[in-house]
């Protein structure tokens, strides 16, 4: 009985630690947090990838538009 109570207590503590990490440091456990989403959006130029992107079709990437080229300089 003592072993079961000890294991239950240990499970609860580990679960609480996991939840705290998931809330405050989501990138550590593979959850995309707000900051990561902001960085992804910035790197993609606020355009969501589609099925016609070069990674899917194998086509070479297109040149950036002049507006985006000025923005990244």
Secondary structure as the mmCIF struct_conf table of DSSP 4:
data_model
#
loop_
_struct_conf.conf_type_id
_struct_conf.id
_struct_conf.beg_label_comp_id
_struct_conf.beg_label_asym_id
_struct_conf.beg_label_seq_id
_struct_conf.end_label_comp_id
_struct_conf.end_label_asym_id
_struct_conf.end_label_seq_id
HELX_RH_AL_P HELX_RH_AL_P1 UNK A 2 UNK A 24
HELX_RH_3T_P HELX_RH_3T_P1 UNK A 26 UNK A 29
TURN_TY1_P TURN_TY1_P1 UNK A 30 UNK A 30
HELX_RH_AL_P HELX_RH_AL_P2 UNK A 34 UNK A 43
TURN_TY1_P TURN_TY1_P2 UNK A 44 UNK A 46
TURN_TY1_P TURN_TY1_P3 UNK A 51 UNK A 52
BEND BEND1 UNK A 53 UNK A 53
HELX_RH_AL_P HELX_RH_AL_P3 UNK A 54 UNK A 57
HELX_LH_PP_P HELX_LH_PP_P1 UNK A 59 UNK A 65
HELX_RH_AL_P HELX_RH_AL_P4 UNK A 66 UNK A 71
TURN_TY1_P TURN_TY1_P4 UNK A 72 UNK A 72
#
